[in-house]
Amino acid sequence: MEQDFLYDDEEAVKFIKDSLPEEVKGKLSDDDIIYIIDLIYDFYDSMELFEEGDDDRDVEINEDEVVSYVVKNALSDGIGRYDTNDISLVVKGEMDYCESKGIFE
């Protein structure tokens, strides 16, 4: 998949952190952001967004569903409770990163 070669975790974390307000940056470590990114991609995978042969289909991602998925799975994984607003900002930053790389085009 072409996405695998375009996505750089370190670059994504930096991009996302640069988009966060200062008070949120202080709450989330790089490891937290990487964990959240992993959950975002688990969500994408659960929606079968990366199925081969589906390059031409239009996909709309509901940010609220992604945020809910991340918060719910962080709790069930025993990681803890993330603030929904903070997760929303990370999800938005991750989507902006993907858009900047042309990953979902």
N, C-alpha and C positions, 0 to 999 in steps of 0.2 A: 504494500500500500504506500502510496506517495506521502500520506500524512506522516508516516513513521520517520521519514527523512527530513521533514520540514520542522517538526516539533522538537524543541530543545528545552528540557525541563528547567535548566538553570536560567536560560533566557526568559522563559515563561514566568518563573518566580520573580525575577527582577522586574519584568514588565508589569505584573500584577501588583507587586509591592509599590512600584512607582505610581500606580493609579489609586492606591488606598489613602484615605485620610490618615494623618499622623496618629490619631488615637487608635485606629484599627491596626496600623502597622505594629504598634507596641503590644498588641494582644496576640498576634499570630506570628509564629516562627516560620522560617523557611520550611521546616519539616511539616508544620501544620498545613502550609499552602500546598506542598507536594501531596500530602494525604488528601486534601480537598480536591486537588486536580485528579488524583486517582479515582476518587468517588465520582467525580463528574464524568470521567471516561467509563466507569462502570455503568453509570446511568445511560450514556450514549450507547454502550454495548447492549444493555438490556432493551433498548429501543431499536436494536438492530440497525443502527445508523451506518455501520461500517461493513455491511454485507457486500460482497463482491457482486458486480453486475448491476448495482443500483445507483450508478454514478449520475444518471439523468433524472432521478426523482427529486422533487422539491421536498425539503424537510424543514419544518418549523419546530424550533425548540422552545418550549415554554420554560422560561427562567424560574418561575415559581415552582414548577415541578422538580427542576434540578435542585433548587435550594432545599425543598422539602426532603428529597432523596438523600442529600448530603447530611442534613441535620439528623434525620431518622437513622441512617446507617452509622454515623459517628456515635450515636447513643448505643445502638445495638452492638457495635464493635468494642464498646467499653472505653472509647476515647474521651468521651465527655460531651457536655452540652456546648455547642457553638451558638453564638448570637445569630439569629436569622438575618438580621440586617448586615452583619459582617460577612456572612456567607454569600449573601446576595451581591455584595461588592466584589468578592473574590470571583464568583461566577461571571459577573459582568466583565471583570478584568480578563478572565480566561477566554471568554468569547471574543473580546476585543483583540486579544493576542492572536487567536486563531484567524480572525478577520484580517489582521495586519499581515499575516503569513499566507493568506489565500487558501487556507486549509479546507474550508467548506465551500469553495467555489465549484 
